[in-house]
Each structure stands twice: as C-alpha cells, then as structure tokens.
Amino acid sequence: MKAAVISLGSKSSLMLVESLKNYFDVVDNIHLKNIEVNLGKEGGIFYQGNKLDHYDCIYLKGSFRYAQLLRSIAAMLEGKIPYMPLPANAFTTIHNKLLTHLVLEQQHIPMPKTYISATTESAKELLVKVNFPIVMKFPEGTQGKGVMFADSKSSASSLLDALGALNQPFIIQEYVETGGTDIRALVVGDKVIAAMKRTAQKEEKRANLHAGGYGTPVQLTREVNKLAVDTAKALGVDICGVDILEGPLGPYVIEANISPGLQGLTKVSTIDLPDEIAQFLYTKTQQTLSQTAKEVTKDALREISVNRNPLGPQEIVTQLKFRGERILLPELVTKMTQFSDQKEYTFKAQKGKLEIEEI
C-alpha cells in the first residue's frame, strides 16, 4: 500500500512520515507549497509539475493560511483515494473558529457563551449584556495568536475600536476561569490517545505552548474524554486536537485543530504518538480497501446473476428517478429485462403500479 503526507514539512509531519514507513510499502513526504490544483477538462492535482501519483492513504495537514488550497486538494481526491482522515469541508470549517463554533452549536457541544457581531457599534451594545472578563478572537489564527482579553467595558470598548480599524470580523466569548489552564486532547478515531494540561505563564492568560505555556500529564475524567471524542465526531474528522476548559460549571470546548503538533504532547506522554497515528491510518486504509474489494465482488456476482437470466422475476427495491415526466429505469433492471429501443412493448398502468411486457 502507498501513503503520502501532504504538509508544510513541520517536525510533527516528519515524525509521522517516519512512523508510516513501518506499515506502508511506500510513503511519500510531499510539501504543500509544491502542490498545484488545476480545474477544467485537463485539470488535476500536480506535484512539482507532474500529476500526483495514486495513493491508498493521504493525510493532508497545514495551517489556516492554506485552508482553501487544502480543501481544493481534498475535494479533488474524495472518491478517488481509498482513505483520508480529513474530509474536504473540514479544512474551511475547522480552520475558521466561527464556523467551528456554529457546527458545535448545532451538535450541542458545550462551549463558553459566544457572541458574533457585524459591526463595532453593535458589538459595543453587546458589552452591556456580557459578564466580564471577556475574550475576543479573530476567526482565523492558531497557537493563541489573535486572542485578546478585556476585564472591563472600557478596555473592551478600546479593543473594539482597534479591531474596527483592522476591518476584520471577530468573536466575543465570555471568559471561563480555570486558573490559566486548559486541556489539549488528541483524538484519533474514536478515542483520545494522549492529553496534557497546559498552564499559562504568570501574567498571561493564554495556555498555548507557543504563547509560553507549559504542558504536564493529565488523567482525563470520563466527561472530558467523551467531550473530546464527541467534538471530533461532530466535526466529521478522524484526527483532531481538541482544546477544553474545565470550568466551575463543567467542561467547555474552545477550539479544535486538524493539524495538531505532536512535540508538546510527546514530551508528557508515554505513548509513541506518531506510531499510534500511523497504525490507525494503516488499519483504516486496510479496512477501506477490504470493503471496496467486497463491494466489487458483490457487483461482479450480481452481474453474473443478471447475465445468466434466471427463471422467474427478481424483486428490486429502489427509488424512481425522473427526467421531466419520464421514468428512468435502473441499469440493473434494463440488463435483467434486456429491454431495447428496437422492440415494442405493452404497458398496463394504474395508480401505484406499472407492468411492462415485450410484444
């Protein structure tokens, strides 16, 4: 089997590529910046000027700046590659905090109170309703960048004036007090394979490692573990980092990451995380290929059965397809009956019933 990791070449991606080599026959490390997507009749995905090879498994990774390219690549590959852990829509949904929150809201995933406003003026009106402190976020951004805090109406109003000058949309969230900590859980498939508690530096509220926070091992409660898995399922992805706050009223999801770094978690985990992910990708790819082979065999046997033209009618349950006022017969029915436009037929029709017989 052949696998490829298409990424920006981060250390986490390189670690995964090496682990995949223990399972797949061929593993290619492909840099995202060397990928080109061409649409149209002669279109396709090209790598360094050549059409991308066929793979049994492709793991796409990259930052929010490449969300549109990542989605384009995934959309072109869907239905052609046996297995990808991330669907095309995930790249634009999860790389945008606003869209992520909307999906989680629809799936009843608990989050801090979140407000969205179209203008600075209407956002200032919201300040009367919210409980301080509050968090302000840009929809796009990672590693804690683009996250601001305000502990009063006056400081929030000043931040809003600055954000208005940038002419960018933003999200307002009520702050959940956790003592400057959060939890990063790494979900692979239907389980959390590793987790850590991240603690912010003194005088800093962001617990992200890239913002100076540090990670320590943590044993997740059953509730937090389930919430992380449910979040990944709600977003429709097989590999996902989920950031959770354990507040006084229970855990809340604040963010999801479909390109999670492994270095920080590796330092506090006893599990070989790249190997765990590689095993999962290998198993899922095997299962997908096996299922595809079964479906091909089933279709072939059905084709043989049809061609043998067995005695007696065969019952087929399906929905009717129409083109205008005309009924389109399923291909299988046409083969079984051997109907032809060179022959004549009699029709017996009544409400809910139609019989066709060759003359």
Beta strands, then each sheet from edge to edge (+ up, - down):
strand 1: 2-7
strand 2: 26-31
strand 3: 35-38
strand 4: 44-47
strand 5: 50-51
strand 6: 57-60
strand 7: 114-116
strand 8: 134-137
strand 9: 147-150
strand 10: 171-174
strand 11: 181-188
strand 12: 191-199
strand 13: 214-217
strand 14: 239-247
strand 15: 250-257
strand 16: 321-323
strand 17: 326-328
strand 18: 345-350
strand 19: 353-358
sheet 1: 2+ 1+ 6+
sheet 2: 3+ 4- 5+
sheet 3: 7+ 10- 8+ 9-
sheet 4: 13+ 12- 11+ 14- 15+
sheet 5: 16+ 17-
sheet 6: 18+ 19-
end
